[in-house]
Amino acid sequence: MAVPVSQAWTVATYVLKQKLMGRKKYPLVLMLEPLFRCNLACAGCGKIQYPAHILKAELSPEECFKAVEECGTPMVAIPGGEPLLHPKMPEIVAGLVARKKYVYMCTNALLLKEKLHLFKPSKYLSFSVHVDGQKEHHDFSVCREGGHDIAMEGVRAAVAAGFRVTTNTTLFDGADPNSVRAHFDELMIAGVESMMVSPGYTYDKAPDQKHFLGRARSKKLFRSILSNRKSTWRFNASPIFMEFLMGKKDLTCTPWGMPTFSIFGWQKPCYLLQDGYADSFQELMETVEWQNYGTESGNPQCANCMVHSGYEASGVNYTFGSLKGLMQTAKAIFFSKYEDEGAMKLLNEWKPASHGPLVQIASSPATHSASELQEVSGD
Ligand code: SF4
């Protein structure tokens, strides 16, 4: 099972309750960003380019609990920045667990091993470790040599200590599907509960603008990765979202599905875009002109987006939207191999692209611009 039965039951009953109440727009996962500070400076990230005073700011535990209560989601993801840099993260996590929220604490795991003792294993807590691929690919993606080995050491330590551990893999142009499949094997062997995979988003603040995937290339890549699936792989994403990534399903974005709360307030309209902020969750829901977002809207910022934070809730909504949705989801769960000769051919003929040089951003990202990227290796 990709998630514990109690979690699947909690989410299913929450969604059905929203449907019975006739709520057309409801949130599913709160994206709680208590800080933007990070101990990595990934080239595809749009968060770490803020000035130093923003990077120093953080939400208090009370502000986090208030946001959780305001939006009422059964699940809370804590991205950032690197949450383990927040001095009160253990208190925030404990408070959310006490409120019976299913928490995914996202981390690059550089500090996970040394901070594990500050947390208690719980069915409500999962460390969602950011690992973008096998060693070479992950190190390139996070602009840090050795980042992969440290992250995997953190994964193994957390698994050994009895924590739920999931992973979060973001793919950019140049990803090698054969290597991604081998990466899935490695994660399963390391004992992770389940994996999540998503294409990256073209953050306009990200230093590396060359490696984002367009929609057609995303579908081709995900078809080759997720077809002919191994029975040992477990995923913690909606099966319908995964069919969407493979080009088997059309979904429209649900930008309110994963609302984001940070030091700036409630972010409009989604986790990825910053078209202003609202002071309350209610104000967010009432003041965003939702029709202006999503690929169908023609908004150029949404043109290539297929990311998990926009479409996972769409997949869940599809499942619970009709009997057909339920049947198709059940089929996707029980017949998850997706045999596809064309995809196998793609895999066999795929020529891995060179990453180009690994760029490593030196010292504090707060004080360095993209032009200060330092080449540390090349091929
Ligand atoms: S398509 Fe992507 S960028 Fe646009 S609103 Fe949806 S999640 Fe946000």
Residues whose N, C-alpha, C, O or C-beta is under 5 A from the ligand:
A	BS01	SF4	C253 P255 C270 L272 Y293 G294 T295 Q301 C302 C305 S309 G310
